[in-house]
Amino acid sequence: MMYADDTILISKDTRATNTFLAEVGDASQLYGLKLNTGKCMAITMNHTPNIHFKDGQRVKNVEEAIYRMINVW
């Protein structure tokens, strides 16, 4: 397999989301895969949590990504 696509993590807790994200990244590496951090986005409700990759890079919130796309056009 050259790549896997569309992983969804669902959690009520930011800490759990960060743990799940790190575990997915670690499991991916076991198979020679990696997350495309530039395409990863978070959809949140009621607040903007600090969701980040293992290296500390913050995961973009969907609203931020949409704003950037609009400003590029």
Protein Blocks (a to p, Z undefined) as FASTA:
>chain_A
ZZdchiadddfbfklmmmmmmmmmmmmmmnopacdfklgccddehiacddddfkopacdd
fklmmmmmmmmZZ
